[in-house]
Amino acid sequence: MALLDIVTIPDPILRKISEPVEGMNEEVKKLLDDMLETMYEAPGIGLAAIQVGVPLRAITIDVSRDEDGRQPLFLVNPQIVWRSDEPNIHEEGCLSIPEYFAEVERPKRVKVAFRDHEGKEQELEADGLLATCIQHEIDHLNGVLFIDHISKLKRDMVIRRFTKAAREKERSRSSAL
């Protein structure tokens, strides 16, 4: 397995809509395994393939937060087939927007259909943190970031901050050459 580079804003690939995975092969399984290792190392609880620069509808999740009792989930071509009307507010963060957190309101429960690591069709009902994480990661597959769910003023401030940091990083890289 290999650690992958995590793409951060303002990289435009994060706004790209991911393509469906066509068939489960060793290449896709390796991508999922590498994503899981990258997510654990970051550390995070969810990672979409687009966040490592691969525009495929693939997600890794593990909300267990217990190194000894890890419970990884692999969701390939996930689709939310049901959402509860009951809302839930959870503080979200994102590996593609490091060290920024905001409260986001989403449905409290969801049912998701997907293929697993072996390509087998699955359905899962989730609530609480897992439901939030699934929705957050599926948003990534659709080019949506969690900051799109907060006020325009806060979102614009975050984007400006990360854009400025990216420019400064590029300038320092250019002057070092």
QUIPEBEL-V655052 format. One record per residue. SS is DSSP state (A for helix, B for strand, O for the rest). PSI is psi in whole degrees, 0 to 359 (NA if undefined). OMEGA is omega in degrees with one decimal (* if undefined). Layout:
{{SS	PSI	OMEGA} {SS	PSI	OMEGA}}
This chain:
{{O	158	-176.8} {O	147	173.5} {O	137	-179.5} {O	155	176.0} {O	133	178.5} {O	127	179.4} {O	136	178.3} {O	160	175.9} {O	147	12.4} {O	23	-178.2} {O	124	-175.9} {A	343	179.2} {A	333	-179.7} {A	343	179.1} {A	0	-179.0} {O	141	175.9} {O	127	-176.1} {O	149	-179.5} {B	150	176.6} {O	149	174.6} {O	126	179.3} {O	98	177.9} {O	144	178.1} {O	117	176.6} {O	180	-177.6} {A	328	179.4} {A	316	179.2} {A	318	179.2} {A	321	177.1} {A	318	176.8} {A	312	179.8} {A	316	179.7} {A	318	178.2} {A	322	177.1} {A	318	-179.5} {A	314	179.0} {A	318	179.1} {A	317	179.9} {A	314	179.7} {A	319	-177.0} {A	330	-171.0} {A	313	-11.2} {O	151	177.9} {O	178	179.7} {O	355	178.2} {B	150	178.9} {B	129	175.6} {B	148	-177.3} {A	324	-179.5} {A	333	179.9} {A	348	173.5} {A	21	173.6} {O	14	-179.8} {O	110	-174.9} {O	58	176.5} {B	151	-178.1} {O	78	-178.9} {B	140	-174.9} {B	144	167.1} {B	142	-178.9} {B	143	167.5} {O	105	-178.9} {O	8	-175.3} {O	327	-179.3} {O	22	-178.7} {O	108	-175.0} {A	326	-178.7} {A	336	-177.4} {A	42	-178.1} {O	143	-179.7} {O	69	-176.3} {O	142	174.4} {B	138	174.4} {B	120	-179.4} {B	111	179.2} {B	131	-176.6} {B	49	-177.6} {B	145	175.5} {B	129	174.8} {B	121	-177.6} {B	350	177.9} {B	141	175.6} {B	142	175.7} {O	158	175.1} {O	339	-177.8} {O	125	-179.4} {B	161	175.5} {B	134	177.2} {B	128	-178.8} {B	142	174.8} {B	121	-177.8} {B	151	172.0} {B	178	-176.5} {B	136	178.3} {O	338	178.0} {O	355	175.6} {B	70	-170.7} {B	140	172.9} {B	24	173.5} {B	133	-178.7} {B	147	177.4} {B	152	176.3} {B	132	-179.1} {B	137	176.8} {B	129	178.1} {B	168	173.0} {B	141	-176.2} {O	325	-178.4} {B	148	176.2} {B	158	168.8} {B	130	-177.0} {B	137	173.3} {B	140	-175.9} {B	173	169.0} {B	145	-178.7} {O	188	-177.0} {O	331	-179.3} {O	359	179.8} {O	5	-178.8} {O	135	177.2} {B	134	-179.0} {B	160	168.0} {B	145	-178.2} {B	132	171.0} {B	133	-177.1} {B	152	173.0} {B	175	177.2} {A	223	-175.5} {A	319	-179.7} {A	318	177.9} {A	317	178.2} {A	314	-178.1} {A	316	178.2} {A	313	-179.3} {A	319	179.3} {A	312	-176.8} {A	321	176.8} {A	324	173.7} {A	316	179.0} {A	318	-178.8} {A	338	-180.0} {O	13	178.1} {O	20	-177.9} {O	135	176.9} {O	157	-177.9} {A	334	178.3} {A	347	175.1} {A	347	180.0} {A	3	178.6} {O	178	-176.7} {O	151	-179.7} {A	321	180.0} {A	310	179.6} {A	318	179.7} {A	313	179.9} {A	322	178.6} {A	317	179.7} {A	313	-178.7} {A	317	178.3} {A	316	-179.0} {A	314	-179.2} {A	326	177.0} {A	317	178.1} {A	316	179.9} {A	321	179.2} {A	320	177.6} {A	316	179.8} {A	321	177.9} {A	318	179.1} {A	319	178.1} {A	316	-178.8} {A	327	176.6} {A	319	-179.8} {A	319	-178.3} {A	338	178.0} {A	342	179.9} {O	NA	*}}
